[in-house]
Amino acid sequence: MRVRKLERKRGWPFVVAESILRPTLLSAVAHTWIDGEKIPATGGCILVLNHVSHIDPMLSAHLVYDHGRLPRYLAKSGLFKNRFLGAFLRALGQIPVERLSRNAVGAFDAAVTAVREGECIIVYPEGTLTRDPDLWPMAGKSGAARIALATGCPVIPVGHWGAQDVLYPYSTRPHLFPRKRVVMKVGDPVDLDDLLGQPVTTATTAEATRRIMRAITDIVEDLRGEKAPTDRFDPRKAGVTEIGNPGASRSKKRRRHP
């Protein structure tokens, strides 16, 4: 049941997506939405979330859709390489991102335009599934911060927990029985007001990113009932690949060096 009525016309791609995804999610996952009314009902905004499972985008779309918004994602470009899936994602208005590439600037421009046109953009600031051994939010990328500083739009943090019980990071086997519960909690907008009047420098972007990741982590701590590590996990400092399955990379190294 929708918490807030959808005011905008969905278009056929969203009708198709809802008809497939909603019944699938409802049969496989019990969900709890907390403070979803904090998602702005109208106007451009960015939702930023922690990333613990490949099913996260479906769950966040469900959350946003239930609160009267049509979600648009910054999605990895690999998803668009399949002819039919790529065409469908573009019809849904999703934005391809070539991660760790200079071509990512095109995604930034598209996201800024979408926000200025009043869209609700969903971003996973970590850029990939967390590499933290205990699945805490790790060091964030600057994309969400740069979009926010360029547009002045509200940045809404969302923390969630439970999706990893359905599909653990990089696992190919979902665990559907017994039915798992996922909790998603929406926080207050991240306070970036003092940064908006400043030049967009490496320092201001880093500070905005730090605040965004702190806001997400605070919510995840609340949901988990425990404290995150003081030092946020950073794949680059840890020597872990930033994209792709880090376990697969370690396996290749072991095979090369028995």
MIBA-363172 format. One record per residue (C-alpha): z, y, x; residue in three letters. Coordinates in nm, 4 decimals. Example, Ala and Ser with C-alpha at 12.3 -4.5 7.8 and 13.67 -1.06 7.14 Angstrom:
+----------+----------+----------+------+
!       pz !       py !       px ! type !
+----------+----------+----------+------+
!   0.7800 !  -0.4500 !   1.2300 !  ALA !
!   0.7140 !  -0.1060 !   1.3670 !  SER !
+----------+----------+----------+------+
//
This chain:
+----------+----------+----------+------+
!       pz !       py !       px ! type !
+----------+----------+----------+------+
!   0.0000 !   0.0000 !   0.0000 !  MET !
!  -0.0943 !   0.3399 !   0.1352 !  ARG !
!   0.1948 !   0.5790 !   0.1954 !  VAL !
!  -0.0281 !   0.8870 !   0.1769 !  ARG !
!  -0.3533 !   0.9154 !  -0.0143 !  LYS !
!  -0.6731 !   0.9329 !   0.1873 !  LEU !
!  -0.8365 !   1.2638 !   0.1018 !  GLU !
!  -1.1552 !   1.2339 !   0.3062 !  ARG !
!  -1.4524 !   1.0218 !   0.2116 !  LYS !
!  -1.4430 !   0.7063 !   0.4220 !  ARG !
!  -1.8083 !   0.6132 !   0.4534 !  GLY !
!  -1.9394 !   0.2575 !   0.4618 !  TRP !
!  -1.8170 !   0.1700 !   0.8165 !  PRO !
!  -1.4545 !   0.2310 !   0.7202 !  PHE !
!  -1.4985 !   0.0424 !   0.3920 !  VAL !
!  -1.6289 !  -0.2595 !   0.5848 !  VAL !
!  -1.3606 !  -0.2344 !   0.8535 !  ALA !
!  -1.0811 !  -0.2100 !   0.5982 !  GLU !
!  -1.2116 !  -0.5049 !   0.3969 !  SER !
!  -1.1990 !  -0.7214 !   0.7103 !  ILE !
!  -0.9000 !  -0.5940 !   0.9056 !  LEU !
!  -0.6425 !  -0.5168 !   0.6378 !  ARG !
!  -0.6274 !  -0.8683 !   0.4852 !  PRO !
!  -0.6272 !  -1.0205 !   0.8346 !  THR !
!  -0.3404 !  -0.8048 !   0.9562 !  LEU !
!  -0.1350 !  -0.8457 !   0.6410 !  LEU !
!  -0.1644 !  -1.2232 !   0.6599 !  SER !
!  -0.0730 !  -1.2408 !   1.0284 !  ALA !
!   0.1763 !  -0.9570 !   1.0792 !  VAL !
!   0.4647 !  -0.8093 !   0.8851 !  ALA !
!   0.4881 !  -0.4406 !   0.9647 !  HIS !
!   0.7432 !  -0.1633 !   0.9392 !  THR !
!   0.6307 !   0.1995 !   0.9568 !  TRP !
!   0.9040 !   0.4507 !   1.0475 !  ILE !
!   0.8610 !   0.8288 !   1.0021 !  ASP !
!   0.4879 !   0.7955 !   0.9443 !  GLY !
!   0.4949 !   1.1191 !   0.7464 !  GLU !
!   0.5172 !   1.2972 !   1.0837 !  LYS !
!   0.1469 !   1.2246 !   1.1294 !  ILE !
!  -0.0195 !   1.5534 !   1.0268 !  PRO !
!  -0.1880 !   1.5204 !   0.6884 !  ALA !
!  -0.4776 !   1.7439 !   0.7967 !  THR !
!  -0.6128 !   1.9137 !   1.1055 !  GLY !
!  -0.6963 !   1.8016 !   1.4549 !  GLY !
!  -0.4279 !   1.6048 !   1.6348 !  CYS !
!  -0.3746 !   1.3410 !   1.9019 !  ILE !
!  -0.1650 !   1.0297 !   1.8492 !  LEU !
!  -0.0402 !   0.8795 !   2.1766 !  VAL !
!   0.0958 !   0.5243 !   2.1906 !  LEU !
!   0.2266 !   0.2622 !   2.4320 !  ASN !
!  -0.0056 !  -0.0330 !   2.4935 !  HIS !
!   0.1290 !  -0.3914 !   2.4969 !  VAL !
!  -0.1408 !  -0.6022 !   2.3281 !  SER !
!  -0.5125 !  -0.6148 !   2.2585 !  HIS !
!  -0.4297 !  -0.5989 !   1.8866 !  ILE !
!  -0.2660 !  -0.2556 !   1.9267 !  ASP !
!  -0.5758 !  -0.0598 !   1.8145 !  PRO !
!  -0.5936 !  -0.2550 !   1.4879 !  MET !
!  -0.2258 !  -0.1924 !   1.4198 !  LEU !
!  -0.2438 !   0.1786 !   1.5014 !  SER !
!  -0.5526 !   0.2120 !   1.2809 !  ALA !
!  -0.3539 !   0.0476 !   1.0007 !  HIS !
!  -0.0655 !   0.2932 !   1.0527 !  LEU !
!  -0.2912 !   0.5988 !   1.0569 !  VAL !
!  -0.5029 !   0.4812 !   0.7649 !  TYR !
!  -0.1906 !   0.4134 !   0.5556 !  ASP !
!  -0.0899 !   0.7753 !   0.6134 !  HIS !
!  -0.4124 !   0.9280 !   0.4927 !  GLY !
!  -0.6106 !   0.9750 !   0.8139 !  ARG !
!  -0.9271 !   0.8176 !   0.9514 !  LEU !
!  -0.8602 !   0.7081 !   1.3100 !  PRO !
!  -1.0918 !   0.7856 !   1.5981 !  ARG !
!  -1.0380 !   0.6236 !   1.9358 !  TYR !
!  -1.1132 !   0.6790 !   2.2974 !  LEU !
!  -1.2292 !   0.3195 !   2.3513 !  ALA !
!  -1.3372 !   0.1467 !   2.6719 !  LYS !
!  -1.7123 !   0.1565 !   2.7155 !  SER !
!  -1.7400 !  -0.2209 !   2.7562 !  GLY !
!  -1.6877 !  -0.2621 !   2.3825 !  LEU !
!  -2.0075 !  -0.0668 !   2.3193 !  PHE !
!  -2.2284 !  -0.2908 !   2.5351 !  LYS !
!  -2.2721 !  -0.5423 !   2.2559 !  ASN !
!  -2.5600 !  -0.4119 !   2.0489 !  ARG !
!  -2.4103 !  -0.4743 !   1.7062 !  PHE !
!  -2.0457 !  -0.4011 !   1.7865 !  LEU !
!  -2.1480 !  -0.0856 !   1.9712 !  GLY !
!  -2.3544 !   0.0364 !   1.6769 !  ALA !
!  -2.0682 !  -0.0332 !   1.4383 !  PHE !
!  -1.8117 !   0.1448 !   1.6585 !  LEU !
!  -2.0375 !   0.4481 !   1.6842 !  ARG !
!  -2.0812 !   0.4475 !   1.3062 !  ALA !
!  -1.7010 !   0.4577 !   1.2856 !  LEU !
!  -1.7057 !   0.7653 !   1.5104 !  GLY !
!  -1.5340 !   0.5971 !   1.8054 !  GLN !
!  -1.5763 !   0.7511 !   2.1515 !  ILE !
!  -1.6713 !   0.5339 !   2.4524 !  PRO !
!  -1.4853 !   0.5950 !   2.7785 !  VAL !
!  -1.6064 !   0.4766 !   3.1175 !  GLU !
!  -1.2692 !   0.4261 !   3.2792 !  ARG !
!  -1.2177 !   0.5192 !   3.6477 !  LEU !
!  -1.5549 !   0.6932 !   3.6386 !  SER !
!  -1.6773 !   1.0511 !   3.6591 !  ARG !
!  -1.8690 !   0.9804 !   3.3387 !  ASN !
!  -1.5348 !   0.9913 !   3.1552 !  ALA !
!  -1.5860 !   1.3688 !   3.1291 !  VAL !
!  -1.8321 !   1.3034 !   2.8464 !  GLY !
!  -1.5577 !   1.1299 !   2.6489 !  ALA !
!  -1.3257 !   1.4242 !   2.7147 !  PHE !
!  -1.5822 !   1.6702 !   2.5761 !  ASP !
!  -1.6416 !   1.4494 !   2.2711 !  ALA !
!  -1.2674 !   1.4184 !   2.2068 !  ALA !
!  -1.2138 !   1.7943 !   2.2349 !  VAL !
!  -1.4977 !   1.8533 !   1.9888 !  THR !
!  -1.3551 !   1.5954 !   1.7471 !  ALA !
!  -1.0089 !   1.7520 !   1.7578 !  VAL !
!  -1.1519 !   2.0974 !   1.6972 !  ARG !
!  -1.3373 !   1.9544 !   1.3976 !  GLU !
!  -1.0061 !   1.8366 !   1.2514 !  GLY !
!  -1.0142 !   1.4701 !   1.3531 !  GLU !
!  -0.7164 !   1.2456 !   1.4307 !  CYS !
!  -0.7720 !   1.1025 !   1.7795 !  ILE !
!  -0.5805 !   0.7965 !   1.9008 !  ILE !
!  -0.5188 !   0.7705 !   2.2751 !  VAL !
!  -0.3370 !   0.5135 !   2.4874 !  TYR !
!  -0.2313 !   0.7368 !   2.7786 !  PRO !
!  -0.1658 !   0.4426 !   3.0111 !  GLU !
!  -0.5392 !   0.3770 !   2.9994 !  GLY !
!  -0.4936 !   0.0018 !   2.9724 !  THR !
!  -0.2366 !  -0.2616 !   2.8806 !  LEU !
!   0.0902 !  -0.1947 !   3.0609 !  THR !
!   0.1379 !  -0.3703 !   3.3930 !  ARG !
!   0.5146 !  -0.3199 !   3.3824 !  ASP !
!   0.6772 !  -0.6658 !   3.4153 !  PRO !
!   0.8956 !  -0.5988 !   3.1101 !  ASP !
!   0.6212 !  -0.4228 !   2.9122 !  LEU !
!   0.7708 !  -0.0739 !   2.9340 !  TRP !
!   0.5304 !   0.2220 !   2.9193 !  PRO !
!   0.3992 !   0.2793 !   3.2700 !  MET !
!   0.2589 !   0.5870 !   3.4450 !  ALA !
!   0.0197 !   0.7769 !   3.2204 !  GLY !
!  -0.3324 !   0.9054 !   3.2736 !  LYS !
!  -0.4077 !   1.2720 !   3.2146 !  SER !
!  -0.6675 !   1.2424 !   2.9360 !  GLY !
!  -0.4412 !   1.3082 !   2.6375 !  ALA !
!  -0.2703 !   1.5967 !   2.8170 !  ALA !
!  -0.6020 !   1.7599 !   2.9093 !  ARG !
!  -0.7299 !   1.7334 !   2.5506 !  ILE !
!  -0.4063 !   1.8841 !   2.4208 !  ALA !
!  -0.4098 !   2.1708 !   2.6700 !  LEU !
!  -0.7747 !   2.2429 !   2.5919 !  ALA !
!  -0.7255 !   2.2516 !   2.2151 !  THR !
!  -0.3602 !   2.3383 !   2.1540 !  GLY !
!  -0.3456 !   2.0607 !   1.8955 !  CYS !
!  -0.0236 !   1.8712 !   1.8155 !  PRO !
!   0.0426 !   1.5592 !   2.0227 !  VAL !
!   0.2256 !   1.3003 !   1.8142 !  ILE !
!   0.4036 !   1.0212 !   2.0071 !  PRO !
!   0.4184 !   0.6736 !   1.8557 !  VAL !
!   0.6223 !   0.3876 !   1.9967 !  GLY !
!   0.5814 !   0.0314 !   1.8807 !  HIS !
!   0.7188 !  -0.3131 !   1.9575 !  TRP !
!   0.6358 !  -0.6642 !   1.8410 !  GLY !
!   0.2591 !  -0.6809 !   1.8925 !  ALA !
!   0.3175 !  -0.8653 !   2.2213 !  GLN !
!   0.4738 !  -1.1513 !   2.0222 !  ASP !
!   0.1472 !  -1.1928 !   1.8332 !  VAL !
!  -0.0815 !  -1.1646 !   2.1357 !  LEU !
!   0.0725 !  -1.1250 !   2.4795 !  TYR !
!  -0.1158 !  -0.9062 !   2.7308 !  PRO !
!  -0.4329 !  -1.0835 !   2.8446 !  TYR !
!  -0.3486 !  -1.3968 !   2.6496 !  SER !
!  -0.6331 !  -1.5562 !   2.4554 !  THR !
!  -0.4078 !  -1.7472 !   2.2152 !  ARG !
!  -0.2464 !  -1.5537 !   1.9303 !  PRO !
!   0.0863 !  -1.6766 !   1.7947 !  HIS !
!   0.0612 !  -1.6355 !   1.4197 !  LEU !
!   0.3356 !  -1.8704 !   1.3023 !  PHE !
!   0.6013 !  -1.7920 !   1.2196 !  PRO !
!   0.4758 !  -1.4558 !   1.1030 !  ARG !
!   0.5711 !  -1.1820 !   1.3491 !  LYS !
!   0.7043 !  -0.8357 !   1.2701 !  ARG !
!   0.5688 !  -0.5214 !   1.4337 !  VAL !
!   0.7584 !  -0.1932 !   1.4119 !  VAL !
!   0.5836 !   0.1389 !   1.4706 !  MET !
!   0.7806 !   0.4633 !   1.4817 !  LYS !
!   0.6306 !   0.8123 !   1.4834 !  VAL !
!   0.8080 !   1.0886 !   1.6726 !  GLY !
!   0.8118 !   1.4661 !   1.6603 !  ASP !
!   0.5265 !   1.6549 !   1.8308 !  PRO !
!   0.5591 !   1.6743 !   2.2073 !  VAL !
!   0.6640 !   2.0262 !   2.3052 !  ASP !
!   0.3835 !   2.1656 !   2.5206 !  LEU !
!   0.4010 !   2.5256 !   2.3972 !  ASP !
!   0.5102 !   2.6717 !   2.7312 !  ASP !
!   0.2149 !   2.5049 !   2.9051 !  LEU !
!  -0.0557 !   2.6215 !   2.6670 !  LEU !
!  -0.0655 !   2.9762 !   2.7981 !  GLY !
!  -0.0933 !   2.8655 !   3.1601 !  GLN !
!  -0.4064 !   2.7817 !   3.3607 !  PRO !
!  -0.4941 !   2.4127 !   3.3284 !  VAL !
!  -0.4074 !   2.2950 !   3.6785 !  THR !
!  -0.3154 !   1.9606 !   3.8276 !  THR !
!   0.0499 !   2.0629 !   3.8000 !  ALA !
!   0.0412 !   2.1642 !   3.4321 !  THR !
!  -0.1588 !   1.8543 !   3.3392 !  THR !
!   0.0868 !   1.6321 !   3.5274 !  ALA !
!   0.3823 !   1.7949 !   3.3520 !  GLU !
!   0.2205 !   1.7556 !   3.0096 !  ALA !
!   0.1476 !   1.3892 !   3.0877 !  THR !
!   0.5079 !   1.3368 !   3.1991 !  ARG !
!   0.6390 !   1.4807 !   2.8711 !  ARG !
!   0.3987 !   1.2680 !   2.6669 !  ILE !
!   0.5035 !   0.9465 !   2.8416 !  MET !
!   0.8705 !   1.0399 !   2.8141 !  ARG !
!   0.8372 !   1.0956 !   2.4393 !  ALA !
!   0.6678 !   0.7582 !   2.3903 !  ILE !
!   0.9244 !   0.5814 !   2.6081 !  THR !
!   1.2170 !   0.7371 !   2.4197 !  ASP !
!   1.0843 !   0.5848 !   2.0969 !  ILE !
!   1.0243 !   0.2442 !   2.2565 !  VAL !
!   1.3790 !   0.2498 !   2.3959 !  GLU !
!   1.5078 !   0.3148 !   2.0449 !  ASP !
!   1.3068 !   0.0268 !   1.8992 !  LEU !
!   1.4078 !  -0.2160 !   2.1737 !  ARG !
!   1.7710 !  -0.1061 !   2.1895 !  GLY !
!   1.7637 !  -0.0829 !   2.5696 !  GLU !
!   1.6848 !   0.1630 !   2.8468 !  LYS !
!   1.3580 !   0.1731 !   3.0360 !  ALA !
!   1.3629 !   0.1702 !   3.4180 !  PRO !
!   1.4267 !   0.5085 !   3.5782 !  THR !
!   1.1119 !   0.4784 !   3.7897 !  ASP !
!   0.8025 !   0.4354 !   3.5769 !  ARG !
!   0.5737 !   0.1534 !   3.6918 !  PHE !
!   0.2630 !   0.2852 !   3.8705 !  ASP !
!  -0.0169 !   0.0313 !   3.9304 !  PRO !
!  -0.1600 !   0.2291 !   4.2223 !  ARG !
!   0.1704 !   0.2398 !   4.4079 !  LYS !
!   0.2318 !  -0.1266 !   4.3285 !  ALA !
!  -0.1120 !  -0.2281 !   4.4530 !  GLY !
!  -0.2114 !  -0.3674 !   4.1131 !  VAL !
!  -0.5606 !  -0.3305 !   3.9679 !  THR !
!  -0.5710 !  -0.0447 !   3.7173 !  GLU !
!  -0.8068 !  -0.2131 !   3.4697 !  ILE !
!  -0.8815 !  -0.5733 !   3.3820 !  GLY !
!  -0.6490 !  -0.8712 !   3.3978 !  ASN !
!  -0.4180 !  -0.8264 !   3.7000 !  PRO !
!  -0.3284 !  -1.1952 !   3.6844 !  GLY !
!  -0.6923 !  -1.2913 !   3.7283 !  ALA !
!  -0.7170 !  -1.0702 !   4.0358 !  SER !
!  -0.4136 !  -1.2392 !   4.1909 !  ARG !
!  -0.5600 !  -1.5820 !   4.1144 !  SER !
!  -0.8831 !  -1.4933 !   4.2971 !  LYS !
!  -0.6873 !  -1.3789 !   4.6010 !  LYS !
!  -0.4906 !  -1.7057 !   4.6080 !  ARG !
!  -0.8137 !  -1.9078 !   4.5942 !  ARG !
!  -0.9592 !  -1.7088 !   4.8829 !  ARG !
!  -0.6441 !  -1.7370 !   5.0930 !  HIS !
!  -0.4835 !  -2.0777 !   5.0303 !  PRO !
+----------+----------+----------+------+
//
